Amino acid sequence: MALYLRILYIITGLTGVHSITTVSKVSVKTGKSISIPCLYGSQYKNHVKYLCEGPKWRFCRDVVKTNKADPSGKYSISDDKRQFIFTVTINNLTNKNTDYWCVVEINNGPDYGGHFQLSVTRGTPSLYVDHQRITGYIGESITIRCHHSNSGEMKWCRLGRNCVTGSSGSIDGAAVTTHMRDPNVFTVTMSGLKSENSGWYWCAKADIQIPVYLNVTVKPITSEYCKISNKIHVYEFFPFLHFTTVRDIRMIIVTVL
């Protein structure tokens, strides 16, 4: 959005910066990538969203928009209009990539933005997970390990929803248990997963968070089931043959073809 609208935004004392919910600070390693979720109000579903770089709102620089890709590949953005969350990804991080704003563009008015900060280090981040995107299966459980460097209270939260701060709780119908039995590891287990549990979560410690995207889906058919199914279908066409292995089936299929 035009610079004058950002200046007007501050001069008039508007509080639109609170209309976007996102992380406050994330610890990341030099050269790696990070994805940051930004939750917006449903009324902005069809608005343009963008990422703005810089510590000061009025002077930040647009680096990628939902209607304008970044040709360098440094930044990317996607918009989930069902959950009202747009996600920005920053690649090949350096110690210059520190301050950003998740922004919703407002026609004929000041844009709404939420600030987040990246702490880029050459060493081990102070809070990190093994994988930022994970998959769970309906009706089953999934465990997330959040690695941290210092002692203190930790919590597991869903973006825009509630947090579990103790050893047990629930988020959107899924049971949540946590423990810190392993040194410097906060372990979270979510049980009884449902499709509606798909979304962005984060581990949090003080003012540091690490976002995690959980995709809950139907568990794929196992290979053993496929073997049995294949045998059944081949028997339908070749009832006079006898075989017990997948290799037998392959040989028959190759012969027929």
C-alpha positions as CSV (number, residue, x, y, z in Angstrom):
1,M,0.0,0.0,0.0
2,A,1.2,3.6,-0.6
3,L,3.6,5.1,2.0
4,Y,1.2,7.9,2.9
5,L,-1.4,5.4,4.1
6,R,1.1,3.9,6.5
7,I,2.0,7.3,7.8
8,L,-1.7,8.2,8.2
9,Y,-2.1,4.8,10.0
10,I,0.3,5.9,12.8
11,I,-0.6,9.6,13.0
12,T,-4.3,8.8,13.5
13,G,-3.5,6.4,16.3
14,L,-5.3,3.5,14.7
15,T,-4.7,0.1,16.3
16,G,-4.9,-2.1,13.2
17,V,-1.6,-3.7,14.0
18,H,-3.6,-5.9,16.4
19,S,-5.9,-7.2,13.7
20,I,-3.2,-9.7,12.6
21,T,-2.2,-12.6,14.9
22,T,1.2,-14.1,14.4
23,V,4.3,-15.1,16.3
24,S,6.3,-12.4,18.1
25,K,9.8,-13.9,17.8
26,V,11.4,-17.0,16.2
27,S,14.9,-18.3,16.6
28,V,16.3,-19.6,13.3
29,K,19.6,-20.8,11.8
30,T,21.6,-19.0,9.1
31,G,21.0,-20.4,5.7
32,K,17.8,-22.2,6.6
33,S,14.1,-21.4,5.8
34,I,11.2,-20.5,8.0
35,S,7.5,-20.4,7.4
36,I,5.4,-17.9,9.5
37,P,1.5,-18.1,9.7
38,C,-0.5,-14.9,9.9
39,L,-4.2,-15.1,11.1
40,Y,-6.5,-12.4,9.8
41,G,-10.2,-11.5,10.2
42,S,-12.7,-13.3,8.0
43,Q,-13.8,-9.9,6.5
44,Y,-10.4,-9.7,4.8
45,K,-10.8,-13.1,3.0
46,N,-10.5,-11.6,-0.5
47,H,-8.0,-8.8,0.3
48,V,-4.4,-8.8,-0.9
49,K,-1.9,-9.9,1.7
50,Y,1.8,-9.2,1.7
51,L,5.0,-9.4,3.7
52,C,6.8,-6.1,4.5
53,E,10.4,-6.0,5.6
54,G,11.8,-3.5,8.1
55,P,11.6,-2.6,11.8
56,K,9.4,0.5,11.3
57,W,5.9,0.2,10.0
58,R,6.0,3.4,8.0
59,F,9.3,2.6,6.2
60,C,9.0,-1.2,5.7
61,R,9.5,-2.6,2.2
62,D,7.0,-4.9,0.4
63,V,8.9,-8.1,-0.6
64,V,6.1,-10.4,-1.7
65,K,2.3,-10.2,-2.2
66,T,-0.5,-12.7,-2.9
67,N,-1.0,-11.0,-6.3
68,K,2.7,-10.5,-7.0
69,A,5.4,-13.1,-6.6
70,D,9.0,-12.5,-5.5
71,P,11.1,-13.1,-8.7
72,S,14.2,-13.8,-6.6
73,G,12.6,-16.8,-4.8
74,K,13.7,-15.4,-1.4
75,Y,10.1,-15.0,-0.3
76,S,6.9,-16.9,-1.0
77,I,3.3,-16.4,0.2
78,S,0.1,-18.5,0.2
79,D,-3.4,-17.8,1.5
80,D,-5.7,-20.3,3.1
81,K,-9.0,-18.6,2.8
82,R,-10.8,-21.4,4.7
83,Q,-8.9,-20.9,7.9
84,F,-8.2,-17.2,7.2
85,I,-4.4,-17.7,7.5
86,F,-1.8,-16.6,5.0
87,T,1.7,-18.1,5.3
88,V,4.9,-16.4,4.4
89,T,8.2,-18.3,3.8
90,I,11.6,-16.8,4.0
91,N,14.5,-18.7,2.4
92,N,18.3,-18.6,2.8
93,L,18.1,-16.6,6.0
94,T,20.9,-14.1,7.0
95,N,21.4,-12.0,10.0
96,K,20.0,-9.1,8.0
97,N,16.5,-10.8,7.9
98,T,15.3,-9.7,11.3
99,D,12.1,-7.6,11.2
100,Y,8.9,-8.2,9.2
101,W,5.2,-7.4,9.1
102,C,2.4,-9.6,8.0
103,V,0.0,-7.2,6.3
104,V,-3.6,-7.1,4.9
105,E,-4.1,-4.5,2.2
106,I,-7.1,-2.2,2.8
107,N,-8.6,-0.4,-0.2
108,N,-9.0,3.3,0.5
109,G,-7.6,3.0,4.0
110,P,-4.6,2.1,6.1
111,D,-3.4,-1.4,5.9
112,Y,-3.5,-3.8,8.9
113,G,-0.2,-5.3,10.0
114,G,1.3,-7.6,12.6
115,H,5.0,-7.5,13.4
116,F,7.3,-10.5,14.0
117,Q,11.0,-10.7,14.6
118,L,13.6,-13.3,13.5
119,S,16.6,-14.0,15.6
120,V,19.1,-15.5,13.1
121,T,22.0,-17.4,14.6
122,R,25.0,-19.4,13.2
123,G,24.6,-21.8,16.1
124,T,21.7,-23.8,17.4
125,P,18.4,-21.9,17.6
126,S,17.2,-21.4,21.2
127,L,13.9,-23.1,20.3
128,Y,13.3,-25.4,17.3
129,V,11.5,-28.5,16.0
130,D,12.7,-31.4,13.8
131,H,10.1,-30.7,11.1
132,Q,8.0,-27.5,10.7
133,R,5.4,-29.4,8.7
134,I,4.1,-32.8,10.0
135,T,1.3,-35.2,9.1
136,G,-1.0,-37.0,11.4
137,Y,-3.8,-39.5,10.8
138,I,-7.5,-39.4,11.8
139,G,-8.1,-41.2,15.0
140,E,-4.5,-41.6,15.8
141,S,-1.8,-39.7,17.8
142,I,1.2,-37.6,16.8
143,T,4.1,-36.4,18.9
144,I,6.1,-33.2,18.4
145,R,9.5,-32.6,20.1
146,C,10.3,-29.0,20.7
147,H,14.0,-28.6,21.5
148,H,15.0,-25.7,23.8
149,S,18.2,-24.4,25.4
150,N,17.1,-23.0,28.7
151,S,14.8,-24.1,31.5
152,G,11.4,-22.5,32.1
153,E,7.7,-22.9,31.4
154,M,6.7,-24.0,27.9
155,K,3.3,-24.2,26.2
156,W,1.7,-25.6,23.1
157,C,-0.8,-23.4,21.3
158,R,-3.0,-23.4,18.3
159,L,-2.9,-20.1,16.3
160,G,-5.9,-18.0,17.2
161,R,-7.2,-20.7,19.7
162,N,-6.2,-21.8,23.2
163,C,-2.9,-23.0,24.7
164,V,-2.0,-26.0,26.9
165,T,0.4,-24.9,29.6
166,G,0.3,-27.9,32.0
167,S,0.9,-31.6,31.6
168,S,-2.5,-32.1,29.9
169,G,-5.4,-30.4,28.2
170,S,-7.3,-30.3,24.9
171,I,-7.4,-28.2,21.7
172,D,-10.4,-28.5,19.4
173,G,-11.4,-31.9,20.8
174,A,-7.9,-33.5,20.5
175,A,-6.3,-34.6,23.9
176,V,-3.0,-33.0,24.5
177,T,-0.3,-34.3,26.9
178,T,3.1,-32.8,27.5
179,H,6.3,-33.7,29.4
180,M,9.9,-32.6,29.8
181,R,11.4,-35.9,30.8
182,D,14.1,-35.7,28.2
183,P,16.9,-33.0,28.7
184,N,16.1,-29.8,26.8
185,V,13.1,-31.3,25.0
186,F,9.4,-30.3,25.5
187,T,7.4,-33.3,24.2
188,V,3.8,-32.8,23.0
189,T,1.4,-35.6,22.1
190,M,-2.0,-35.0,20.5
191,S,-4.4,-37.9,20.5
192,G,-7.7,-38.6,18.9
193,L,-6.9,-36.5,15.9
194,K,-9.7,-35.2,13.6
195,S,-9.5,-33.5,10.3
196,E,-10.4,-30.2,11.9
197,N,-7.2,-30.4,14.0
198,S,-5.3,-29.5,10.8
199,G,-3.7,-26.1,11.1
200,W,-0.9,-24.0,12.6
201,Y,0.4,-24.5,16.1
202,W,3.4,-23.4,18.0
203,C,5.7,-24.3,20.9
204,A,6.3,-21.2,23.0
205,K,8.8,-20.3,25.7
206,A,8.7,-16.8,27.1
207,D,8.6,-14.5,24.0
208,I,10.1,-17.2,21.6
209,Q,7.9,-19.4,19.4
210,I,8.4,-22.0,16.7
211,P,5.4,-22.5,14.4
212,V,4.4,-26.1,13.4
213,Y,1.8,-27.0,10.7
214,L,-0.1,-30.2,11.3
215,N,-1.9,-31.8,8.4
216,V,-4.4,-34.4,9.6
217,T,-5.6,-36.8,6.9
218,V,-6.9,-40.4,6.3
219,K,-4.2,-43.0,6.8
220,P,-3.1,-44.5,3.5
221,I,-3.8,-48.1,2.8
222,T,-0.9,-50.3,3.9
223,S,1.2,-52.3,1.5
224,E,0.0,-55.6,3.0
225,Y,-3.5,-54.7,2.2
226,C,-2.4,-53.9,-1.4
227,K,-0.7,-57.3,-1.7
228,I,-3.9,-59.1,-0.6
229,S,-6.0,-56.9,-2.9
230,N,-3.7,-57.6,-5.8
231,K,-3.9,-61.3,-5.2
232,I,-7.7,-61.2,-5.1
233,H,-7.9,-59.3,-8.4
234,V,-5.5,-61.6,-10.1
235,Y,-7.4,-64.7,-8.9
236,E,-10.5,-63.2,-10.4
237,F,-8.9,-63.4,-13.9
238,F,-6.7,-66.4,-13.3
239,P,-8.6,-68.8,-10.9
240,F,-6.6,-71.8,-12.1
241,L,-3.2,-70.3,-11.0
242,H,-1.6,-70.8,-7.6
243,F,0.9,-68.3,-6.2
244,T,1.8,-66.8,-2.8
245,T,4.1,-63.9,-3.5
246,V,3.9,-60.4,-5.1
247,R,6.7,-61.6,-7.4
248,D,4.4,-64.3,-8.8
249,I,1.8,-61.6,-9.5
250,R,4.3,-59.4,-11.3
251,M,5.4,-62.3,-13.5
252,I,1.8,-63.0,-14.5
253,I,1.1,-59.4,-15.2
254,V,4.2,-59.0,-17.3
255,T,3.4,-62.2,-19.2
256,V,-0.1,-61.0,-20.0
257,L,1.0,-57.6,-21.1
